[in-house]
């Protein structure tokens, strides 16, 4: 019990340290710097202004995508809130990566056919590939250490739009493996992220938009065996009920000042309306790592979803049941955190 508390304390401090550096770095992209980012690039300008009034990466990117597409939906911004600084911890995928994946799912609601699902998988994998190429990494901790947060956020739309226009091609073997997996998931009504949402208590309002935006996290993010989709869904669920909408340039400016002064109170709940969600998701990530010793599908099951033999082993062996239990346990943990 003492070790668990210490781990959580260390995780919280790491998240605060991350937030300090990332927000301070981005603060340099103020109004005076707009010309340097392309005066006539409205997507960059929109992103900069959203960041200045919101203060965290994932909700900023989500709000920008909604605005570009003429959509008003505060719920989507809330769902993304806790993923700022990484999925439940800055050792995982950057919020600038995950928010557009959520938007892909939201924009392609009610997926039914396998080809439709494969197309979203291709787009999501392409964005991850383009993001990695553009930033040199997909992990928040690594981006923070290279002081590239501002670069990742301000320029996110270029790799995103490239991924939508030109999704990756799947090899014959990979397509066969994915098809078998997705068909079996449909038959058994299994989806690691959705199973978390299905098992939450009545405190949570599970909307169609939340379901849709969680879809790309299937199989460790677009079947890539990365961060567990159950953990991602747990973070989104926590955010859905705990996030407000920060929309104050003055409050975010105060947040910047506190961070520049190395004041850890900057991540206190009252300082930013997204902070509570971020801190709770960080706590969830610490619990998950302590319980399962890893956060990735590959390490949890030791199999690759792009390999047809591994997929057959996954479906016929104990791993699928193990994943189902993880989803239920994450839902149980999340339900106790509110």
C-alpha angles and dihedrals in degrees: 000000000000092000090051091053092048091050091051091049091051091047092051092049091049091052091049091049089049093050091049095055098039096049093044090051092050094046087075088071093075129140092287089058097052094098090055090057094049118285093218097042098102093184092059093044091049090051093049093050093045089052092050092055098037105037101208133081109232098048089043092055092044092050090049093052091048091049094047089054095044094246127142111200119140091180092067090053090051092049089056096044100091093047090069108119093018138321100298093330139018092255087076138063118319119256089235086063099044101044093062090047088055090049090052090056092045091050092052103050126174097024109192114155124067092235091056090051093046090052092056089047089053093049093047093048090048092053091049089050094047092045091051091048092048097045103026091237142033097215119099094218091057093046090050093049091052090047091235099131093110091047092051096047101041093046101038096112095065097062090037095054091044090054093050093049097043113023118187121268119241122225118241091253094047092048090050091050094047092046093052091047096048094045091052092046089053092048093049094037090236126152117151095218096039092048089061091051091047092055100048120114125253094273089082126077104212105200127189087248091058091050092048095047091050094053098087091059091071115129097008097318114326092349091296095125092240125127111356113264090221090061091047091051091048090054091048091049092051090049092049092063103030106039125095124191114263110207107155125112089194094052092047090047088054089049089054092050092051091049092049087054091051090243110161091202086081088086094049114120096250093054097068131008091231096051097087091056093047093051093047092048089050088053090050091052092051090051092048094050092047092049101042102022091229141044100210128092091224093058094039094055105011093225137113120228091207092062114082094210092050090049091052089049091049093051096044099038135060098277098088091052089047090054091048090053091049090054091052092046092049089050090050092050093047091049090057094050096068 
